[in-house]
Amino acid sequence: MLLQMWKTDGDMMNRHSKIAKISIFLLIVILLSSVASATMNVAVITDPSGKDPNGCAAGSQSFASNMFQSTFIFSQEHKTALLSGGEGTSDVRIAAIITALTQLQANATLQQIVGVAQNFEGIRLMAVNPTQGISVGGDFQVYVITVDNGSTIKILPASGGVVSVPAGTRGAIIHLRNSEGNPKSGTADRVRLQTAMNIGKMIRDGYPATTIVAKAFEEVAKDSGENHGGGAVNLISGVTTGDMFTPEQLNDVGYEMDKPYSKVSSTGWSIGFPEANNYKVSPVDGSPLTTIYAYDALRNAITVSGDNPSVSVYGSDKRGLSEATADIVSASVSRNGYDPVQIAKSINRAIDSGTLVGVEHIDTSDLNVKENIKAVGVYYTPAANGRTAPIWKLPINSQIFDVLGNIQTIIGILLILLALFRSSLIKSFFRRR
């Protein structure tokens, strides 16, 4: 899962409380899970002014398991993402993360935040902020990419210590190593350079950071085998991939980022793989389905368009739910604006019609609507007992149905007895006559 430190009043007690809660969560993960580490960290800034809603993004993926532990921590208050990884053990890495978060809450520089990794053996920390730049510290093998105002691309290798993309600069940093057991082991050096070169070209050519990060996920997943989510964050707009690609259980791997993720119709119906293999058209209206790969789903999830809101989905990792929800929310916003009541009504109608499956109805408290940055967060509750739709709310008490069921059972038993003893009962009847 992706940890987010939502903005509050910001007093010292609240800050310590945030770090304490995150520390407890991370310690629980240590106790319940095996060692995990992100082997790809990437951060990209295409608008160092912080004005472009898609101008800064970051993310992590790996061949390894437990990628919810190593994806990133995003501070909405500081507009800063902290990514981690390395060859060190989980307890050492988590100690480094907690130390770095303390530095972040104390308003330290990015270099100071990631610099703490040098005190922890085998640990890597990467921090990014739209207007402050990108820094990486500790044990790493990266390329630092910068693009100046004359569109000159510079790509420099670096390993160990602390290196940065300075504030006010378009640029990126990508770290990549191969995990133990990856069948494509030995490809990391080549793919790291290849991806860095493509990142530089895309920054030069004006692509937004969200698109570039998604492309890096695709390239690394396909060519190096470090392909399990993980996830990504749009730092300026404050939207993430949520639980779309993270593992469903502890000690499991996340979704393969180079594989088909869902099928979507033009009218908003969607279904995730592997169930999507059974559908060629929408069962709702017969419209054709388009296959969406995981890296495209990632891009769609974190990219804010000029007309449509960016929609983040939480609480359910059902494939296709995010895309269908995004279409429904976008249609509601285009008709009614950023009205939480109308958005909730649109989602609930889609649940009733079967366009959205596997989740309960929502109300406005399940929505996080941010009109100023055109973003909507939807918090679902999975339908009980694996149902595809919520339980019907009928105007009759459910106990009445229990009573009716019992009566029906008794009648059924009587009918069986009558059938078994029919001849005896008939003979007895005629004898009495």
C-alpha positions as CSV (number, residue, x, y, z in Angstrom):
1,M,0.0,0.0,0.0
2,L,1.1,3.6,-0.5
3,L,1.6,5.6,2.6
4,Q,0.4,9.2,2.4
5,M,0.8,11.9,5.1
6,W,-2.2,14.1,4.5
7,K,-2.0,17.8,5.3
8,T,-3.1,18.8,8.8
9,D,-2.7,21.9,11.0
10,G,1.0,21.0,11.1
11,D,1.8,21.4,14.8
12,M,4.6,19.4,16.4
13,M,2.3,16.9,18.1
14,N,0.6,16.1,14.9
15,R,4.0,15.6,13.1
16,H,5.3,13.2,15.8
17,S,1.9,11.4,15.6
18,K,2.2,10.9,11.9
19,I,5.7,9.5,12.1
20,A,4.7,7.3,15.0
21,K,1.8,5.8,13.0
22,I,4.0,5.2,10.0
23,S,6.7,3.6,12.2
24,I,4.2,1.2,13.8
25,F,2.9,0.2,10.3
26,L,6.4,-0.4,9.0
27,L,7.4,-2.4,12.1
28,I,4.3,-4.7,11.7
29,V,5.3,-5.3,8.1
30,I,8.8,-6.4,9.2
31,L,7.3,-8.9,11.6
32,L,4.9,-10.4,9.0
33,S,6.8,-10.3,5.8
34,S,10.0,-11.5,4.2
35,V,12.7,-9.1,2.9
36,A,11.6,-6.9,0.0
37,S,13.2,-4.1,-1.9
38,A,12.4,-1.8,-4.8
39,T,15.0,-2.4,-7.5
40,M,13.8,0.5,-9.7
41,N,13.2,4.0,-8.4
42,V,12.5,6.8,-10.8
43,A,11.7,10.5,-10.3
44,V,11.1,13.0,-13.1
45,I,10.6,16.8,-13.1
46,T,9.4,18.4,-16.3
47,D,8.1,21.7,-14.7
48,P,10.4,22.9,-11.9
49,S,8.0,25.8,-11.3
50,G,5.4,23.4,-9.9
51,K,2.6,24.8,-12.0
52,D,2.0,22.0,-14.5
53,P,-0.4,19.5,-12.8
54,N,1.6,16.7,-14.5
55,G,5.0,18.2,-14.1
56,C,6.5,16.0,-11.4
57,A,6.1,12.2,-10.8
58,A,7.9,9.3,-9.2
59,G,7.5,5.6,-8.6
60,S,9.0,2.2,-7.8
61,Q,8.8,-1.4,-9.0
62,S,10.7,-4.6,-8.6
63,F,10.9,-8.3,-9.4
64,A,10.8,-8.9,-5.6
65,S,7.7,-9.4,-3.4
66,N,6.1,-7.1,-0.8
67,M,6.3,-4.0,-3.0
68,F,3.8,-2.1,-0.8
69,Q,6.7,-1.9,1.7
70,S,9.1,-0.3,-0.6
71,T,7.0,1.8,-3.1
72,F,7.1,5.3,-1.6
73,I,5.8,7.6,1.1
74,F,4.2,10.7,-0.1
75,S,3.8,13.8,2.1
76,Q,1.0,16.0,0.8
77,E,2.0,18.7,3.3
78,H,5.6,19.0,1.9
79,K,4.8,17.9,-1.7
80,T,7.6,15.4,-1.3
81,A,7.9,11.7,-2.1
82,L,10.4,9.4,-0.4
83,L,11.4,6.3,-2.3
84,S,13.5,3.5,-0.8
85,G,15.4,0.3,-1.6
86,G,18.8,-1.2,-1.4
87,E,20.6,-4.4,-0.5
88,G,20.2,-3.9,3.3
89,T,17.7,-5.8,5.5
90,S,14.1,-4.7,6.0
91,D,14.7,-3.6,9.6
92,V,17.7,-1.4,8.6
93,R,15.8,0.1,5.7
94,I,12.8,1.0,7.8
95,A,15.0,2.6,10.4
96,A,16.5,4.7,7.7
97,I,13.0,5.6,6.4
98,I,11.9,6.7,9.9
99,T,15.0,8.8,10.3
100,A,14.5,10.4,6.9
101,L,10.8,11.2,7.7
102,T,12.0,12.9,10.9
103,Q,14.3,15.1,8.7
104,L,11.4,15.8,6.3
105,Q,9.1,17.0,9.1
106,A,11.9,19.2,10.4
107,N,12.0,20.9,6.9
108,A,15.4,19.6,6.0
109,T,16.7,19.8,2.5
110,L,16.4,16.9,0.1
111,Q,20.1,16.3,0.4
112,Q,19.9,16.1,4.1
113,I,16.9,13.8,4.0
114,V,18.5,11.2,1.7
115,G,21.9,11.7,3.3
116,V,20.8,9.7,6.3
117,A,20.9,6.6,4.2
118,Q,24.7,6.7,4.4
119,N,24.4,5.8,8.1
120,F,22.6,2.5,7.2
121,E,24.4,-0.3,5.4
122,G,23.2,-1.1,1.9
123,I,20.2,1.3,2.0
124,R,19.1,3.7,-0.7
125,L,16.7,6.7,-0.3
126,M,15.5,9.0,-3.1
127,A,13.5,12.2,-2.4
128,V,11.7,14.4,-4.9
129,N,9.9,17.7,-4.7
130,P,8.6,19.7,-7.7
131,T,10.4,22.9,-6.9
132,Q,13.3,21.6,-4.8
133,G,14.6,19.0,-7.2
134,I,15.6,15.3,-6.8
135,S,18.2,13.7,-4.5
136,V,19.4,10.2,-3.9
137,G,21.6,9.0,-1.2
138,G,23.2,5.8,0.2
139,D,23.9,2.6,-1.8
140,F,22.8,3.2,-5.4
141,Q,23.6,2.9,-9.1
142,V,21.9,5.7,-11.0
143,Y,21.9,8.0,-14.0
144,V,21.3,11.6,-13.4
145,I,19.5,13.3,-16.3
146,T,19.3,17.1,-16.8
147,V,17.9,19.1,-19.7
148,D,18.8,22.8,-19.9
149,N,16.9,25.6,-21.5
150,G,18.7,25.1,-24.8
151,S,17.4,21.4,-24.8
152,T,20.9,20.0,-24.2
153,I,20.6,16.6,-22.5
154,K,23.2,15.5,-20.0
155,I,23.3,12.0,-18.6
156,L,25.8,11.2,-15.9
157,P,26.3,7.9,-14.0
158,A,26.7,8.0,-10.2
159,S,27.0,5.5,-7.4
160,G,27.2,6.0,-3.7
161,G,27.1,9.2,-1.6
162,V,24.5,11.9,-2.4
163,V,23.7,13.2,-5.9
164,S,21.0,15.6,-7.1
165,V,19.1,17.2,-9.8
166,P,19.2,20.8,-8.6
167,A,16.1,23.0,-7.9
168,G,14.8,24.8,-11.0
169,T,16.1,22.2,-13.4
170,R,14.2,19.8,-15.7
171,G,15.6,16.4,-15.0
172,A,15.3,12.9,-13.6
173,I,17.1,10.2,-11.6
174,I,16.7,6.5,-12.3
175,H,18.1,3.7,-10.2
176,L,17.9,0.1,-11.4
177,R,19.4,-3.2,-10.3
178,N,18.3,-6.8,-10.9
179,S,16.7,-8.8,-8.1
180,E,18.0,-12.2,-7.1
181,G,16.2,-14.9,-9.0
182,N,15.2,-12.6,-11.9
183,P,15.5,-14.7,-15.1
184,K,16.7,-11.5,-16.9
185,S,19.5,-11.0,-14.4
186,G,22.5,-9.1,-15.9
187,T,20.4,-6.6,-17.9
188,A,20.2,-3.8,-15.4
189,D,23.2,-1.8,-16.5
190,R,22.1,-1.7,-20.2
191,V,18.4,-1.0,-19.4
192,R,19.3,1.7,-16.9
193,L,21.3,3.6,-19.5
194,Q,18.8,2.9,-22.3
195,T,15.8,4.2,-20.1
196,A,17.8,7.2,-19.0
197,M,18.5,8.2,-22.6
198,N,14.8,7.9,-23.4
199,I,13.8,9.9,-20.4
200,G,16.1,12.7,-21.4
201,K,14.7,12.7,-24.9
202,M,11.1,12.8,-23.6
203,I,11.9,15.7,-21.2
204,R,13.5,17.6,-24.1
205,D,10.5,16.9,-26.4
206,G,8.0,18.2,-23.9
207,Y,6.3,15.1,-22.5
208,P,4.8,15.5,-19.0
209,A,6.5,13.8,-16.1
210,T,3.5,11.4,-15.6
211,T,3.8,10.0,-19.1
212,I,7.6,9.7,-18.8
213,V,7.4,7.8,-15.5
214,A,4.8,5.4,-17.0
215,K,7.1,4.9,-20.1
216,A,10.0,4.1,-17.7
217,F,7.9,1.5,-16.0
218,E,7.1,-0.1,-19.3
219,E,10.7,-0.2,-20.6
220,V,12.1,-1.5,-17.3
221,A,9.4,-4.1,-16.9
222,K,9.8,-5.5,-20.5
223,D,13.6,-5.3,-20.8
224,S,15.0,-6.0,-17.3
225,G,12.3,-8.2,-15.7
226,E,12.0,-5.9,-12.7
227,N,8.3,-5.7,-13.4
228,H,6.1,-6.0,-10.3
229,G,4.2,-3.1,-8.9
230,G,4.7,-1.0,-6.9
231,G,3.1,2.2,-8.1
232,A,3.5,5.8,-8.8
233,V,2.6,9.3,-7.6
234,N,1.8,12.7,-9.2
235,L,3.4,15.0,-6.7
236,I,1.9,18.3,-8.0
237,S,-1.7,17.1,-8.2
238,G,-1.4,14.8,-5.2
239,V,-2.8,11.6,-6.9
240,T,-1.4,8.1,-6.8
241,T,-2.1,4.7,-8.2
242,G,-3.4,3.6,-4.8
243,D,-3.6,-0.2,-4.5
244,M,-3.9,-0.8,-8.2
245,F,-0.6,-2.8,-8.6
246,T,0.5,-3.6,-5.0
247,P,0.5,-7.2,-3.8
248,E,-2.8,-8.6,-2.6
249,Q,-1.1,-10.4,0.3
250,L,2.1,-10.2,2.4
251,N,5.1,-12.1,0.8
252,D,3.4,-11.9,-2.6
253,V,4.4,-10.0,-5.7
254,G,2.6,-7.1,-7.2
255,Y,0.9,-6.9,-10.6
256,E,3.2,-7.4,-13.7
257,M,3.5,-4.0,-15.2
258,D,4.1,-5.2,-18.7
259,K,0.9,-7.4,-18.8
260,P,-2.7,-6.6,-19.8
261,Y,-4.5,-5.0,-16.9
262,S,-8.1,-4.6,-18.0
263,K,-10.5,-4.2,-20.9
264,V,-12.6,-1.1,-21.2
265,S,-15.5,-0.1,-23.4
266,S,-16.1,3.4,-24.8
267,T,-19.2,3.7,-22.6
268,G,-17.3,3.0,-19.4
269,W,-17.8,-0.7,-18.6
270,S,-14.6,-2.5,-17.8
271,I,-13.3,-5.7,-16.4
272,G,-9.8,-6.8,-15.2
273,F,-7.7,-9.7,-16.2
274,P,-7.9,-12.7,-16.0
275,E,-11.7,-12.5,-16.1
276,A,-11.4,-10.1,-19.1
277,N,-10.3,-13.1,-21.3
278,N,-13.9,-14.1,-21.3
279,Y,-15.2,-10.9,-22.9
280,K,-14.8,-9.5,-26.4
281,V,-17.6,-6.9,-26.1
282,S,-19.4,-5.1,-23.3
283,P,-22.2,-7.2,-21.9
284,V,-24.1,-4.0,-21.1
285,D,-24.4,-2.5,-24.6
286,G,-22.3,-4.7,-26.9
287,S,-19.6,-2.0,-27.6
288,P,-16.1,-3.2,-28.4
289,L,-13.5,-3.5,-25.6
290,T,-10.0,-2.0,-25.7
291,T,-7.1,-3.8,-23.8
292,I,-5.3,-1.6,-21.3
293,Y,-1.8,-2.6,-20.2
294,A,-0.7,-2.0,-16.7
295,Y,1.8,0.7,-17.6
296,D,-1.0,2.6,-19.5
297,A,-3.3,2.1,-16.5
298,L,-0.6,3.7,-14.3
299,R,-0.3,6.7,-16.6
300,N,-4.0,7.2,-16.7
301,A,-4.3,7.0,-13.0
302,I,-1.7,9.7,-12.2
303,T,-2.3,12.0,-15.2
304,V,-4.6,15.0,-14.7
305,S,-6.1,16.1,-18.1
306,G,-7.4,19.6,-18.9
307,D,-11.0,18.4,-19.2
308,N,-11.2,15.3,-17.0
309,P,-10.3,14.9,-13.3
310,S,-7.7,12.5,-12.1
311,V,-9.4,9.7,-10.2
312,S,-7.7,7.6,-7.6
313,V,-9.4,4.4,-6.3
314,Y,-8.8,2.9,-2.9
315,G,-10.1,-0.1,-0.9
316,S,-10.3,-2.6,-3.8
317,D,-7.7,-3.9,-6.2
318,K,-10.3,-5.4,-8.5
319,R,-9.0,-5.1,-12.1
320,G,-10.8,-2.6,-14.2
321,L,-12.5,-0.9,-11.3
322,S,-10.2,2.2,-11.5
323,E,-10.8,2.8,-15.2
324,A,-14.5,2.3,-15.0
325,T,-14.7,4.6,-12.0
326,A,-12.6,7.3,-13.8
327,D,-15.0,7.3,-16.7
328,I,-18.1,7.5,-14.5
329,V,-16.6,10.4,-12.3
330,S,-15.5,12.3,-15.5
331,A,-19.0,12.0,-16.9
332,S,-20.5,13.2,-13.6
333,V,-18.1,16.2,-13.4
334,S,-18.8,17.2,-17.0
335,R,-22.5,17.3,-16.2
336,N,-22.7,18.5,-12.6
337,G,-19.2,19.9,-11.7
338,Y,-17.3,18.7,-8.7
339,D,-20.4,18.0,-6.6
340,P,-19.7,15.1,-4.2
341,V,-23.4,14.3,-4.0
342,Q,-23.8,13.9,-7.7
343,I,-20.6,12.0,-8.1
344,A,-21.7,9.5,-5.4
345,K,-25.1,9.2,-7.1
346,S,-23.4,8.4,-10.5
347,I,-21.2,5.8,-8.9
348,N,-24.1,4.1,-7.1
349,R,-26.2,4.1,-10.3
350,A,-23.2,2.3,-12.0
351,I,-23.1,-0.2,-9.2
352,D,-26.9,-0.8,-9.5
353,S,-26.6,-1.3,-13.3
354,G,-23.6,-3.7,-13.1
355,T,-21.1,-1.3,-14.7
356,L,-19.2,-1.4,-11.4
357,V,-19.0,-4.8,-9.7
358,G,-17.6,-6.2,-6.5
359,V,-18.1,-3.1,-4.3
360,E,-20.7,-1.7,-1.9
361,H,-22.6,1.6,-2.5
362,I,-20.8,4.8,-1.4
363,D,-21.8,8.1,0.1
364,T,-20.1,11.5,0.1
365,S,-17.9,10.6,3.0
366,D,-16.2,8.0,0.8
367,L,-15.1,10.8,-1.6
368,N,-12.1,13.1,-1.5
369,V,-12.9,15.8,-4.0
370,K,-10.2,18.4,-4.8
371,E,-11.7,20.8,-7.4
372,N,-8.7,23.1,-7.4
373,I,-6.4,20.4,-8.8
374,K,-9.1,18.5,-10.6
375,A,-8.7,15.3,-8.6
376,V,-11.2,12.9,-7.0
377,G,-10.4,10.0,-4.6
378,V,-13.0,7.2,-4.2
379,Y,-12.8,4.9,-1.2
380,Y,-14.6,1.6,-1.8
381,T,-15.7,-1.1,0.5
382,P,-15.6,-4.6,-1.2
383,A,-18.9,-6.3,-1.4
384,A,-19.4,-8.9,1.4
385,N,-18.6,-12.6,0.9
386,G,-17.1,-12.1,-2.5
387,R,-20.5,-10.9,-4.0
388,T,-20.5,-9.0,-7.3
389,A,-23.1,-6.5,-6.1
390,P,-24.3,-5.2,-2.7
391,I,-27.1,-7.0,-0.8
392,W,-30.5,-5.6,-1.8
393,K,-32.1,-3.2,0.7
394,L,-35.7,-4.3,0.6
395,P,-38.6,-2.7,2.6
396,I,-39.1,-6.1,4.4
397,N,-37.2,-7.2,7.5
398,S,-34.7,-9.9,6.6
399,Q,-36.1,-12.0,9.6
400,I,-39.3,-12.4,7.7
401,F,-37.5,-14.1,4.9
402,D,-35.9,-16.4,7.5
403,V,-39.4,-17.3,8.8
404,L,-40.7,-17.9,5.3
405,G,-37.7,-20.0,4.6
406,N,-38.4,-22.1,7.6
407,I,-42.0,-22.5,6.7
408,Q,-41.1,-23.5,3.2
409,T,-38.7,-26.1,4.6
410,I,-41.4,-27.6,6.8
411,I,-43.9,-27.8,3.9
412,G,-41.2,-29.5,1.8
413,I,-40.6,-32.1,4.5
414,L,-44.4,-32.7,4.7
415,L,-44.6,-33.2,1.0
416,I,-41.8,-35.7,1.1
417,L,-43.5,-37.6,3.9
418,L,-46.8,-37.6,1.9
419,A,-45.0,-39.0,-1.1
420,L,-43.3,-41.7,0.8
421,F,-46.4,-42.9,2.7
422,R,-49.0,-42.1,0.1
423,S,-50.1,-45.7,-0.5
424,S,-50.4,-46.4,3.3
425,L,-52.3,-43.2,3.9
426,I,-54.7,-43.9,1.1
427,K,-55.4,-47.5,2.3
428,S,-55.9,-46.1,5.9
429,F,-58.3,-43.5,4.5
430,F,-60.5,-46.1,2.7
431,R,-60.5,-48.5,5.7
432,R,-61.9,-45.7,7.9
433,R,-64.6,-45.1,5.3
